Amino acid sequence: MLQYEFMQKAFLVGILVSIIVPCIGSFVVLKRLSMLGDALSHASLSGVALGLLLAWNPLVGAFLACVVAALGTEYLREKIPEYSEISIAIITSLGVGLAGVLSSFIKNATSFHSFLFGSIVAISTGEVMMIACISVVVIFVFLFFYKELFYIAFDEEGAKVAGVPVNQLNFLVTLITAMTVSIASRTVGALMISSFMVLPMATAMQVARSYRSTILFAVFYALISTLSGLSLSYYYGLKPGGTIVLLSVGIFFWNLFWKHYARNQ
């Protein structure tokens, strides 16, 4: 399996995505913004469609669309803070609408459909480099601002009183979330990225006892799902994105069952 270059790239990208997506998920879930990933993933589809129409790299189009959508979401959240979830619904609707209209002009629908459920085994060397660079940026941000992000995730008002630049860090996290979603849409698929962002974190929260251990467990579960999903998809001819997400769901319910069983013993 690993003697093939496309599988080597797939495993490398899978490992990188499995590290950065739970990092983003840890903040997004605790801030109760789980649907942000869904909004950005739909925006990425409109970027993919635009990229294909303009003969760009679709991943670049997805990246630009996610960044614009993230900025729009943050702007609307500031304008209507009492109904911040509405901003996510608006961006989701805009992304779906644009993707639907633009996709009707695409002659070769195969490239567009590959972003719906992911096409990790078809990633080019240039896309691998782009994903690696974005992964470095995401990891650096989370390591450098770990304490501040921890504080904001649990007590945003307290963080403001303590002098933490909450608005700037919220904007930064929204931006790197957009970057992460854009590259993950190519691997897991735009329709599944929000699930992959939330499921490892939800599973980790059942067993972890601290914020740090929750992130580590989430990365661990994401790695298991991704590496196992890639292996199963190779040997049985399955769609990698769907296989990875289904394994994540399976691990979640297994942990839930085991926790319930252990509690009753």
N, C-alpha and C positions, 0 to 999 in steps of 0.2 A: 504493500500500500504506500509506504513512505518513499519507495523508489521513484515515484512519479512526482514531477515538479509541481503539478497543480495541487496535489495533496499536501506537499510540503508548505506551499503558500497558504492553503486552507487552514492547516493546523496552526501556522504562525499567526495568521489573522484571527483565528478563533481564540487563541490564548490571549492576544492583546485585547480583543473585545470583551472577553470574559473577565478581564481585570478592571477595565475602565467602566463598563456598564454598571456593575454593582456599586462602584464608588459614586456614580451619579445617582443610582437608585437609592442609596442610603440617605442622601439629602432630600431627594424628591419625595420619597415615601414618608419620611418623618415630617416634612413640611406639608403633607397632605396635598401634594400636587401630582399625584400618580397619573392623572390624565394629561399632564404636560407632554409626556413622551408620545402619547397618542396624537396630540395636536401637531407636534413637530414631525411625526412620521408621515402624517397625511400631507403636510406641507412639503416634505421631501419628495413625495410623488409628483407634485406639481413642478418641482425643480427638475426632476428626472425627465418629465415630459417636455419641458422647455429646453433642456439640454439636448435631447434627441432631435427636436425640431430645428435647433440652431447648429446642429452638428458639433456640439461640445461633448466632453466627457460627461456622462450622466451623473457621475459621482460629484463632479464640480457643481453641476446644476442643483443637486440635492443639498450640497453644503451651503450654497448661497441662499437657497429657499429657506432652509432651516434657520440660518442666521437672521434673515429678514423676519421670519415668523417669530423667532425668539424675541427680537427687538419689539415687534408689534405686541406680543403678549405682555412683555414687561411694561410697555407704554400704557396699555389698557388697564393693567393691574394698578398702576399708579393713579390713573384717572378715575377708576371706579373701585377703590380698595375694598369697599363693603361687599362687593359682588365680584371678587377676583376670579371665581370659577367661570363666570360668564365670558371673560376674556379668552379663556382656553376654548370654550365652545365656539366662540366667534372665529378664532384662528383655525379650528378644526373644520368648520363649515367652509371657510374660504379655501383651505387647502384641498378639500374634497371637490369643491366646485371647479376650481382651476384645473385640478388633475383630470377631472371628467371631461372638461371642454378641450383642453390641450391634447389629451390622448386620442381624441377623435381625428386629429390631423396627422397622427403618426402612421406612416405606411407600414413599418415593420414593428408590429406590436410585441414581438418576442422579447426585445430588449426591455421594453417597459414592464412587461409581466414578470421579468426576472427580478425586479425590485419589489414586487408585491410579496413574494414568499422567500426572497433571498437567492443568491447564486454565488455562494462562497467559493465553490470550486472553479469558477470562471473568472476569478479576480486576476487582473494584470499586475505586472511588476510595479508599474507606476502607481497603481492603486494601493498596493502593499506599502510602498514608501509613504504615501499620503496618510494611510491609516496609522503607520508607525509614528509619524511626526505628531499627529493629533493625540495619539496615546501618550506620548511623552509630555505634551502640554497638559493634558488632563491629570496625569499622575503628579506632575510638578505642582499644579494648583492645589490639589488635595493634600499633598504632603506639607506644602508651605503654609497653607491657611487652615490646617487641620483643627486647631483649637478654636479659631474664630467660627468655622463652619459648624463645629460641634455645638458651640454656644447658640448660634442662630437657629439651628435645627430644633433645639429644645425650648429656647426662650428668646424669641426675637426682640421683645420689648426690653428684657433685661440686658441683652447684648447692646442695644442702642444706648441705654443708660451707662453701660460700662465703657462706652467710647468705641465700640466695634463699628467699622464702616458698613453697616448692614445693607444699605441700598446698593452700594458699589459691589459688594460681594454677591448679593442676590443677582445683580446684573451679570457678573462674571460667571456665576454658576449656570445661569440661563443660557449664556453664550456657549459655554463648553458642553452643556447638554445638547444644544443644537448641533455642535460639531460631532458629538458622539452618536446622536441619532442618525445623522447623515451618513456616517460610515457603517453603522450597524444595519441600516436599511439595505445595504448591499450584501451583507452577510446573512443575517437572520431573516430579513424581509420587513418592509415598512408596515405590513399588517400585524406583525408579531413583535416588533421591537419593544412596545410598551409592556407586553407580557414578560419579555426577557429582562426588562429593567426592574420589574416589580417582584417576580416569582422568586429569584434567588434571595432577595432581601426578605420577603415574607417567610421563606423557609428558615433563614438564618435567625430571624427574630424569635422563633420557637425554641431555639437551643442556646443562643448566646446570652450572656449576662452583662455585657458592656457594649458601648458604641463601637469600640475598636474591634472586639471579637465578632460583633455582628457583621462588620464589613469583611473581615477575614473569612468568616463562614460563608458569606454571600459569594465571595470570589471563589471559594472552594467548590460550592455547589454549582456555580456557573461553569467552572472548568470541567467538572464531571459531566454536566449536561452537554457541553459543547464537544468535548473530545469523544464521548460515547456516541453522541449524535452523528458526528462526522464519520466515525468508524461504521456505525450501522447503515448510514446512507450509502457508504461506499460498497459494502458487501451485499446490501439488499436492494440497491437502486432506489432509495427513498429520497424525498426532498430534504436537504440538510436543515433548512430553517424550521420547517414543521416538526421534524424529528427532535431537534434541540429543545423546542418549546414544550413538546409533549413529555419529554424526559424531565424537564423542569417541573411540570405539573405533577408527574409521577413522584418525584422526590419530595415535593411539598406534601402530598397526601400521605406518603410513607412516613414522613417525620410527624405529621399530625396524628396518624394512627399510633405510631410508636410512643409518642408523648402521652396520649390518652391511655394506652395500655400500661405504661410504666406508672402512671399516676394511680391506677386502680389496683396495682399489686400491693 
